[in-house]
Amino acid sequence: MVRELSYNVVVVGEEFGPLEHTLDAPAMEKYLKGSGNTHPWHRGDSPFGPPIAPPTMLGNFSLRLMETKYYLPIGTLHAKQELEFLNLIRLDRRLISRGRIADKYIRRGREWIVLDVEFSDQKGTPIAKSRVLF
């Protein structure tokens, strides 16, 4: 059952995933057009072999992971996101995310939720870590 994201319903330690993300040429092309990204490494071979995805794609994937359990109301915007990249996001690999609610707290009368996400490929190779503040 998917519930609306709310400070009162999330539980610190709650886990998400694994979730496999579509990282193929059509999905990447849609993202590139929407973001105005024209770098050739994303559409053709890169110095690392196959095309690589722009790192900013992971921001959207962190939200998709949260949506496996929570409905994010229209207009939901995260306040902050940190990304640490450990490897390239290669188009020839499947991208898998897992996450957990790391914290929730009230500061200056506002309720905050912290989501930590780890991304890996299908072989278990670490790709990136993300921390999102809602």
C-alpha positions as CSV (number, residue, x, y, z in Angstrom):
1,M,0.0,0.0,0.0
2,V,1.5,3.4,-1.1
3,R,0.9,6.2,1.5
4,E,1.5,9.9,1.2
5,L,5.0,10.9,2.3
6,S,4.7,12.4,5.7
7,Y,7.0,13.0,8.7
8,N,4.5,11.1,10.9
9,V,4.4,7.9,8.9
10,V,8.1,7.3,8.0
11,V,10.1,5.3,10.4
12,V,13.9,5.7,10.8
13,G,15.6,2.6,9.5
14,E,12.8,1.8,7.0
15,E,14.4,0.2,4.0
16,F,13.6,0.5,0.2
17,G,14.5,-1.6,-2.7
18,P,16.2,-3.2,-4.4
19,L,14.8,-1.3,-7.4
20,E,16.2,-1.7,-10.9
21,H,16.2,1.5,-13.0
22,T,15.7,1.7,-16.7
23,L,19.0,2.9,-18.1
24,D,18.8,2.3,-21.8
25,A,19.2,4.6,-24.9
26,P,15.6,5.8,-25.1
27,A,15.4,6.6,-21.4
28,M,18.7,8.5,-21.5
29,E,17.7,10.3,-24.7
30,K,14.5,11.5,-23.0
31,Y,16.5,12.8,-20.0
32,L,19.2,14.4,-22.2
33,K,16.5,16.3,-24.2
34,G,14.7,17.4,-21.1
35,S,17.9,18.7,-19.5
36,G,19.5,20.2,-22.7
37,N,22.6,18.0,-22.2
38,T,24.5,17.7,-25.5
39,H,27.7,16.0,-24.4
40,P,28.8,13.4,-26.9
41,W,29.8,10.8,-24.3
42,H,26.2,10.3,-23.4
43,R,25.0,9.5,-27.0
44,G,28.0,7.6,-28.4
45,D,31.1,5.8,-27.3
46,S,33.0,7.5,-24.5
47,P,36.7,7.1,-23.6
48,F,35.4,4.5,-21.1
49,G,33.7,2.3,-23.7
50,P,29.9,2.6,-24.1
51,P,28.0,5.8,-23.5
52,I,27.8,7.0,-19.9
53,A,24.8,8.5,-18.2
54,P,24.9,12.0,-16.8
55,P,25.4,11.9,-13.1
56,T,22.3,14.1,-12.5
57,M,20.1,11.2,-13.5
58,L,20.6,9.7,-10.1
59,G,18.7,12.5,-8.5
60,N,15.5,11.3,-10.2
61,F,16.3,7.7,-9.4
62,S,16.5,8.5,-5.6
63,L,12.9,9.8,-5.8
64,R,11.7,6.8,-7.7
65,L,13.0,4.6,-4.9
66,M,11.0,6.6,-2.3
67,E,7.9,6.2,-4.5
68,T,7.9,2.4,-4.1
69,K,6.4,3.0,-0.7
70,Y,5.2,6.6,-0.6
71,Y,3.2,8.9,-2.8
72,L,5.1,12.2,-3.3
73,P,2.4,14.9,-3.6
74,I,2.6,17.1,-6.7
75,G,5.1,19.8,-6.1
76,T,7.2,17.8,-3.7
77,L,10.7,19.1,-4.0
78,H,13.6,17.8,-2.0
79,A,15.5,20.5,-0.1
80,K,19.0,19.1,-0.6
81,Q,20.8,16.2,-2.2
82,E,24.4,15.0,-1.9
83,L,25.9,12.6,-4.4
84,E,29.2,10.7,-4.1
85,F,30.2,8.9,-7.3
86,L,32.3,5.8,-7.0
87,N,32.1,4.6,-10.6
88,L,30.7,5.7,-14.0
89,I,27.1,5.1,-14.8
90,R,27.5,3.0,-17.9
91,L,24.7,2.4,-20.3
92,D,25.7,-1.3,-20.8
93,R,24.9,-2.1,-17.1
94,R,21.7,-2.4,-15.0
95,L,21.5,0.2,-12.2
96,I,20.0,-1.0,-8.9
97,S,19.2,1.2,-5.9
98,R,18.6,0.4,-2.2
99,G,17.9,2.9,0.5
100,R,16.7,3.6,4.0
101,I,15.4,6.4,6.1
102,A,18.5,7.5,7.9
103,D,16.9,10.2,10.1
104,K,14.0,12.5,10.7
105,Y,14.1,15.6,12.8
106,I,12.4,18.9,13.5
107,R,14.5,22.1,13.1
108,R,13.1,25.6,13.4
109,G,9.6,24.2,13.4
110,R,10.1,22.3,10.1
111,E,9.9,18.5,9.7
112,W,12.8,16.9,7.8
113,I,13.3,13.4,6.5
114,V,16.7,12.0,5.4
115,L,16.9,9.2,2.8
116,D,20.2,7.5,2.1
117,V,20.5,5.6,-1.2
118,E,23.2,3.3,-2.5
119,F,23.5,2.6,-6.3
120,S,25.2,-0.5,-7.7
121,D,25.3,-2.4,-11.0
122,Q,24.0,-5.9,-11.5
123,K,27.3,-7.3,-10.5
124,G,27.3,-5.5,-7.2
125,T,29.9,-2.9,-8.2
126,P,29.2,0.3,-6.2
127,I,28.3,3.2,-8.5
128,A,27.2,6.0,-6.1
129,K,25.8,7.1,-2.8
130,S,23.1,9.7,-2.3
131,R,21.6,11.5,0.7
132,V,18.3,13.3,0.1
133,L,16.7,15.7,2.5
134,F,12.9,16.1,2.2
